[in-house]
């Protein structure tokens, strides 16, 4: 589209369309280099790809509404060849889910972020995605006499990296230990060697820890309270945690942190007993509210020392402050995980066949890349992508016979556009 200066036409016959969010995000995709990256797929109809990325990223609605959204928005003029009726979307997702497409993408994506992939610590997070339809990847379970079907999503990210790094999906009944091993092997096949990982307590099992040692991968993890070693550590050391020499202030938290050596699955590991005083008081209050005539003295005395206590494990020597930074960095990187698990509407998976389901996951992964880029840059003005989309969505334009004229941009729209280095045009010709 051209932005040469023209006279404002007669308003007769004009109509309004959604404009701000679509225009700004599309300009960011182009200026960031993501447009060229996503174009590497060389589909027959890339208009459908980019229209769906914008629809899923901004609209967060069922694909049933994609065509209606396109017809009443600026996307119709950006991507005129997009095919967004449900049968065409289903065919598109089948093509997008082809394994060769993912392999081609990764071979281009990893060089795109090559300046960041050598960051030392890799974060792993997994979640069960509720599937509305039973498909070959979902495992059935019962909860309160109701059947549930779930697919497990494993998301990989680098600490401090602005983009999601990798993802993998497996059947829900495949344990986290197996999915982690497979993910590490697949990353190695792309030439990415993992040196250090930060993993959740669900990965902390004997076979998994041993696999880390076999691959010479250092790890930081949280020890599950279900592990017998957890009770042993607290019984032996809990009374000596809350001492002055163990006190730390970290990110507005008052903590006590004591480091001890333990033997975990026949390996020597550093254990950090971390007592969060605020968390302890909150958990104690909840516990006190549950006390009734059936509470025994033995259980009361047993439970109290556990409140507010977290046991972190490190296979290598690390300063306590660095450990806390890495552990709590999982919260910093949560927006990337949360977009894939929640904002992308993956929790309502409705594909009975694996092929379109695989394409849908890949589409959401592409959206999460754009989402992460936006989120990182919008931090400068204390906005999130969700905040920005809400404001930009209210910014419309009018369509005439041969041109499109945006409304007068309010201050908030201008601030967001300036932050993302996007120029709002006075008018556009078709």
N, C-alpha and C positions, 0 to 999 in steps of 0.2 A: 504493500500500500504506500501511496505517496502522501507527503504532507506539505505540498506546495501551497502557497497562499491563494485562496479563492474567495469569492464573495459568498456571504451567507445566503442561502437560497430562501425562497418563499417557504414557510413552514407548512403549507397545505400538503396533506398526504403523508406527512412524516409520522414516525412511530418510535417509541423508546425501546432500548434493549439493555440487557446487563452488559457492563463494559469494564469497570475499574479493575476487578480482581483478575479477570481473564487477560486483559491487556498487560497489566503490570507483571503478573507471573510469567506470561509468555515472553516478555522482554527480558526478564531475569534468566529464563532458560536459555535464551539466545546469547546473552552477554556473558554468561558463566561458562560457556563451552559445553553445557549439557545437551543443547540442541544437536550439535555435531556428534556427540557421543551416542545419543539415542538414535540418530539417523544411520548409525553404522549397521543397523539390522538389515537395511535395504529391503523393507517390505514393499509389496505392490502398492499398498495404501498407507503411507505414513501419516496422512491426515487423520485416520482413525486412531492411530497410536497417540498422537499429541492431543487430540480432542479428548480421548479417554483419560489421559494423564491429568489434564486440567479438570475434567469432570470429577474424577475420583478425589483429586487433591482438594478442590474447592467445594464441590457439592456434597461429597460424602453421602451419596444416595444410592439406592438400588439402580442397577443398569437399566431397569424398566423406564426410568425417567431421563435417561441420557439423551434420547432423540428430542424430547420436548425441551430440555435444557439448551441443546445445540440450536434449535430452531428459533429460540427467543433470546439469543445472546450473541455477543461479538464473535464467539467461536465459529459461527456459521460463515463469517467472512474471512476468518483466519484459515480455516480448514474446510473449504467448500466441498471437497471430495470425501469427507468422512462419512462412513456408513455406520449408523448407530441404532438401527432397529435391532431387536433382540437376536434374531437368527444370524445376522451379520456379525454382531458382537461375539456370539458363541463361536462362530467360525474363526474370527480373529484371535480369540483367546487360545484356541487349539493350535493355531500357527505360532502364537507367541510362546506357548508352553513347550515348543520343540526344544529338546536338550541341546541341539546344535546352536540355537539362538542364544541360550544362556552361556554356553562355552565361548561363543564369539563375543558376547557382551563382556564377560569377565576378562578376556584377553585384551580388550580395549579399556575397560574400567580401571583395572589395577595400574596400568601406566598413567591413567588420568590422575590418580591419587598417589603416584609413586613417591612424591615428596613427603608423604605422611605415613606410608605403610610400614616404615621401619621404626615407628614409635614402639617402645619396649613392651607394653603390657596389652594383652588382648582380653577383651571382656566377652564372656559367654552368658547368654540368658535364654531360657526356654519357657514356653507357655503352651498349655493345651488350648487349642482353638475349638470352640463348640461348633459342630457341623450340624446344620439343619437337616441334612440328608446323609444317610449312610453311604459312604463310598469306600473303595478298596483300601484307602489309607486310614480310615477311621476305625477306632476300637470302641466297642460298646461297653458301657458300665451302667450300673444301677445306682440311683440315689433317691431315697424315699419312694421306692417302687416305680420310679420313672427311668426309662432308658435314655442314656446320653451317648452321643457319638462325637469323638474328638480326634483331632489331628494335632500332632506336636510340631511346634515351630521353634527352631533354634536360630537365634540371631547372634551374629558375631560383630563386634565393633572394637576399634582400637581406642585406648584411653587417650583423650585429647583430639581425636580425629573428628572432623566436622561432618563426615559422611558415614552412613552405614557401610559395613565392610563386606559382609557375606551373610547368607542365610541358607538354611537347610530345613526341609520338612520331612518328617517320618511319621509312621503310624504311632498312635498314642501309647500302644502297649510296648513299644521299644524303649528300653530304659535309657536314662540320660547318659549313662556310662558309654553305651554303644554309640549313641548319636554324637557324642563328643569325639570319640576316637575316629569315627568316619569323617567328621568335619575337619579334623586335623590332617587326616590323610589326603582329603580333597584339596585343602589349601596348599599342601606340599606339592600336589600335582600341578598347581598354578604357579609354582616357583616361590611360594610364600612360606618361609620357615618361621614357625612360632617359637620364640625363646622364653617368654614369660606370659602367664595367663592369670586372670582373676576370674574365679568360677564360684558358683553358688554352692551351698551345702548339699544340694541334691546330686552333685557330681563327686562328692567326697566319699568314695568307696574304695575298698582295697584294690580291686582290679584297675580302677581308674588312676589312683595315686601311683600304683606300680607302673602303669603305662606312661605316666609323666616322667618318672625316673628313667624308664627305658628309652624314652625319646629325648632325654636330657632337657626337659622343659621345666623351668622353675614355676612355682605356682603360689598363689595366695588364695585362700578359701576360708569359708566359715564352717566351723565344726558344728554338725547337727547335735541338738540336745538329746537326740535318740541314740547317738553313739555312746557306748559304755565308757569310753575314754573321757567324755564330757563330765560325767559324774565324778570320776576319779580325780580329774583336775581340780574341780571345785572343792571336793572334800579335803584335798591336800593343801590348796593354796588360797581358798576364798578368804580366810581370816586375815591374810597378809596382803590383800589387794588394796584396801582403803587406807593407805598410808601416805604421808606427805611426799615422800620421794617418788611415788607413783602418780602424782597428780599432774594432769595435763589440761590446758585450755585449748580447745580445737573447734573452730567454726561456731562460736557461741555455745559450745557444749562444755560442761564440766565433767571431765573423765578421770578415772583412775585406770592405769594401764600397767600390768605386770607381765614381764616376759619370763617364760620358763621353757626348759627343754623337755620334750616328751618323746615317747616312742609310739609311732603311728604305723600300724601294718608293717612292723619290722624295719621302719625307717626313722631316723632321727629328724625331728621337725621342731621349729620354733613355734611355741604357742603364746599368744598374747591374750591375757584375760582382761577384757575391757568392761569396765563398769560405768555406765551412763547414769549419772545421778538423777536427772530429770525423768528419764525413761523408767528408772527404778520406782520413783514415787508414783508415776502414772499407773504402772502395773500393780503396785501395791494397793492403790486406792480401788482399782477394779477388783482385786482379790478380796479386799475387806468387804466390799459390797456384796460379795457372794457368800460370806460367812453365815451359816445357819446352824441349827441344832445338830445337824449331821456331820459338821466339820470336826475332825479328830485332832487332838493335840499333835499327834505324830505327823500328820500331813501338813498341818500349819507350820510346824518347825522345819519340816523338810522343804517346803516350797519357798519360804522367805528368802534364802540366800540366792536363789536363781533369778530374781527380778532385776532387770536392767543389765544383766550380764551377757556378753557376747564373747565367744572364744574364736579368735582369728588365728589361722595357721599360715606359716610361711616356710617354704622349703629352703630358703636362703637367708643370709644375714641382711637385715634391713632395719633402718631406724624407725622408731615408733611413729614419728610424725609422717614419714614417707608411707608407712603402712596405712595410716588413717586416711591420708590423701587418696591413696589408691582404692581403698575399700569404699570410701564415700564418693569416689568418682563414679561409681556405678549409678548413684542417684543423679549425677550431672548428665550422664549419658542416657538416662531413662527416657527422655523425650523421643529418641530414635527408636528405642524398643517399643514405647507406648504407641507411637504412630502405627507401627506394623501390627500391634496386637489389638488396638482399640480404635484409633481415629480412622483407620483404613476400612473399618467394618469387616475385618477378617473373622470376627467372632461369630458371624452369621453365615458361614460358608454354605452355599446352596448348590454345589456342583456334584452330581452323582458319578461323573466320569473323571478320571485322573487328569486327562489332557487339558480340558478347560480350567480345571482347578489349578494346575501347575502354571498355566498362563496368567490366571488371576493373581496368584501369589507374586509372580514376576512383575506384573503391572503395579502392584502395591509397593514392591521393592523400589521400582523406578520412582514412584511418587514419594517414597520416603527419602530418596536422595535429594529431590527438589525441596522437600519439606525441611530437611536438615540444613541445606544451604540457606534457605530463607531464615530459619530460626537463628542461625549463627550471626547473620548480618543484622537482623532486627533487634538483637540484643543491645545494639548501640542506642536505641531509643526506647528500651524497656518494653518492647512489643514481642508477642509470640505470633507465629503464623496464623493461629486461630483469631487473635485480636485483629490482625491486619486484614484477613479475609472478610471479617464482619464489617469493617469500615469500608473497604474497597467495594464490597458487594452493593453498597448503597449508592455508589457512584455510577451513573448511567450515561448513555449517549443517545442521540437521536439520529435516525437513518432517513436520508432523503434519496432522491432519484439517483444521484451520482456521487454522493459523499456522506460521511458520518461525522457528526459534530458532537464531541463530548460536552457534558454540562460543565458549568464553572466548578473547578475543583475546590472543595473545602480545604481548610488548613491541614486537617489530619491526613487527608489523602496526599497532599503535597509533601508532608513530612515523611510518610512511608515511601513515596516514590523517590524522594531525594536520598533517603537512607539506602535504597536499593539501586541508586544511580539510574533511575528511569525517568525520561523526559515525558511529561504528559503533553500530547499534541493538541493544538488548537482545533485541528480538523484532519480528516483523512479522506482521500478519494478512493473510490472502489477500483 
